[in-house]
Amino acid sequence: MQYVSKRNRNTSTFSEGSCSLISREGQGYNFADILPPEISLEIFSKLDVKSLCSAAVTCKLWNNIIENSDHLWRNHCLTVRAICQREVDEDRGDGFSWKVTLVRNYWKGCVKREWLNGRYSNIRSSHELPNKSMYPLDAETWGKILEAELER
């Protein structure tokens, strides 16, 4: 990907999988090194869960910023809470961070959401199940899913 600054016409290249921009002169720089921490956090806050996890393993600096900022995970966790309120509230009550709470409940929330949206309604055999579709759910969670289906 090419980047041309309006102020400086030197071409820079951003290589995917790295966290540096490389100028034509070959000097790399990392936006998180240059920008104030609040701006880096604002940039990371715009990422979805998958992108945020990918960014966290891109380089040590990004990992440090992302792992040490609980609020980056909060909004994603609150989205999961809309589906898994009891589980998220219990984890937060037990003192888990937003990130740990999200990790513990993310796939469960995906399965519940897809189930309630009818994704599994016409499945006749296990071969027709989408990849990553199953997650162990407790009896209370299944009860809530079935109650929601009966209300439709």
Secondary structure in CASP SS format (residue, H / E / C, confidence):
PFRMAT SS
TARGET T0000
AUTHOR 0000-0000-0000
METHOD secondary structure of the structure
MODEL  1
M C 1.00
Q E 1.00
Y E 1.00
V E 1.00
S C 1.00
K C 1.00
R C 1.00
N C 1.00
R C 1.00
N C 1.00
T E 1.00
S E 1.00
T E 1.00
F E 1.00
S C 1.00
E C 1.00
G C 1.00
S C 1.00
C C 1.00
S C 1.00
L E 1.00
I E 1.00
S E 1.00
R C 1.00
E C 1.00
G C 1.00
Q C 1.00
G E 1.00
Y E 1.00
N C 1.00
F H 1.00
A H 1.00
D H 1.00
I H 1.00
L C 1.00
P C 1.00
P H 1.00
E H 1.00
I H 1.00
S H 1.00
L H 1.00
E H 1.00
I H 1.00
F H 1.00
S H 1.00
K C 1.00
L C 1.00
D C 1.00
V H 1.00
K H 1.00
S H 1.00
L H 1.00
C H 1.00
S H 1.00
A H 1.00
A H 1.00
V C 1.00
T C 1.00
C C 1.00
K H 1.00
L H 1.00
W H 1.00
N H 1.00
N H 1.00
I H 1.00
I H 1.00
E H 1.00
N C 1.00
S C 1.00
D H 1.00
H H 1.00
L H 1.00
W H 1.00
R H 1.00
N H 1.00
H H 1.00
C H 1.00
L H 1.00
T H 1.00
V H 1.00
R H 1.00
A C 1.00
I C 1.00
C C 1.00
Q H 1.00
R H 1.00
E H 1.00
V H 1.00
D H 1.00
E H 1.00
D H 1.00
R H 1.00
G H 1.00
D C 1.00
G C 1.00
F C 1.00
S C 1.00
W H 1.00
K H 1.00
V H 1.00
T H 1.00
L H 1.00
V H 1.00
R H 1.00
N H 1.00
Y H 1.00
W H 1.00
K H 1.00
G H 1.00
C H 1.00
V H 1.00
K H 1.00
R H 1.00
E H 1.00
W H 1.00
L H 1.00
N C 1.00
G C 1.00
R C 1.00
Y C 1.00
S C 1.00
N C 1.00
I C 1.00
R C 1.00
S C 1.00
S H 1.00
H H 1.00
E H 1.00
L C 1.00
P C 1.00
N C 1.00
K C 1.00
S C 1.00
M C 1.00
Y C 1.00
P C 1.00
L C 1.00
D C 1.00
A H 1.00
E H 1.00
T H 1.00
W H 1.00
G H 1.00
K H 1.00
I H 1.00
L H 1.00
E H 1.00
A H 1.00
E H 1.00
L H 1.00
E H 1.00
R C 1.00
END
